[in-house]
Amino acid sequence: MKTLFVGYPFHKYSRSTVFFRELIAKHSDQADSVYVDLGNLDSQIEGLSKQNYDTVFLFQTDAIAPLFLSRGIPVINIPMFDFARLMPKNHWQMMRGCHSLSFSQSVDQILTSAGLPTTLV
């Protein structure tokens, strides 16, 4: 299985997502990681969305989910409360087709109220 993890550049330096990237790598034949600044999306993301990934994991980068979903690539969305609580319901509705992992009951409730399937972990 070929997977892609997408996070913010800060995650690379804080190492706050190492546990999750290691988990993905353990269950993938090829586990790629990329860190993007959503304020400066460029051809890097467009190019990645055209690759043949079996699954894409978006760690707090859910705004780019439609790029992958539109190409039929399964997306696992992993939002955090600090951002999720600020987003209007229509933000979440553009991610129909994603499955989300919630690390808090609050995020789980936000996503389920928007009609998205979630798993509370």
ZIZI-V808569 format. One record per residue. RES is the residue in one small letter. SS is DSSP state (H for helix, E for strand, - for the rest). OMEGA is omega in whole degrees, 0 to 359 (999 if undefined). Layout:
RES|SS|OMEGA / RES|SS|OMEGA
This chain:
m|-|179 / k|E|184 / t|E|177 / l|E|174 / f|E|178 / v|E|179 / g|E|176 / y|-|178 / p|H|179 / f|H|180 / h|H|180 / k|H|184 / y|H|179 / s|H|182 / r|-|183 / s|-|180 / t|-|181 / v|H|182 / f|H|183 / f|H|178 / r|H|177 / e|H|177 / l|H|178 / i|H|182 / a|H|181 / k|H|184 / h|-|182 / s|-|172 / d|-|177 / q|E|181 / a|E|179 / d|E|176 / s|E|176 / v|E|181 / y|E|186 / v|-|172 / d|-|185 / l|H|176 / g|H|181 / n|H|178 / l|-|182 / d|-|183 / s|H|178 / q|H|181 / i|H|179 / e|H|178 / g|H|179 / l|H|182 / s|H|179 / k|-|178 / q|-|184 / n|-|176 / y|-|176 / d|-|179 / t|E|176 / v|E|177 / f|E|181 / l|E|182 / f|E|182 / q|-|181 / t|-|187 / d|H|182 / a|H|181 / i|H|179 / a|H|182 / p|H|178 / l|H|181 / f|H|181 / l|H|181 / s|-|178 / r|-|177 / g|-|180 / i|-|179 / p|E|182 / v|E|170 / i|E|182 / n|E|180 / i|E|180 / p|-|176 / m|-|187 / f|H|185 / d|H|179 / f|H|186 / a|H|183 / r|-|182 / l|-|187 / m|-|176 / p|-|183 / k|H|181 / n|H|174 / h|H|181 / w|H|181 / q|H|177 / m|-|180 / m|-|175 / r|-|184 / g|-|175 / c|-|164 / h|E|182 / s|E|170 / l|E|180 / s|E|177 / f|-|176 / s|-|178 / q|H|180 / s|H|178 / v|H|178 / d|H|180 / q|H|178 / i|H|184 / l|H|180 / t|H|178 / s|H|176 / a|-|178 / g|-|180 / l|-|175 / p|E|180 / t|E|171 / t|E|178 / l|E|180 / v|-|999
